[in-house]
């Protein structure tokens, strides 16, 4: 229940909109972060499944020998979707 004082001193719509905007930016940032974390999990499980399929098909020695022989190429991070940056620009 609102107090008598708060009825006459409610915040201006602009202040409410500013507060909501900050909350929505934070919510968007958190959603984008969850999406990136989910993509990392997808990549991890795809790599793990590929590795296990190769081991079950060719054998562990062949896979290990192939990994030792192949130089480790630096991994390039996948390009993320075009996310909206959290900024205070208006």
Residue pairs with C-beta under 8 A, 6 or more apart in sequence:
11 19
25 86
25 87
26 86
28 84
28 86
29 86
32 83
32 84
35 81
36 80
39 78
39 80
43 78
51 63
54 63
55 63
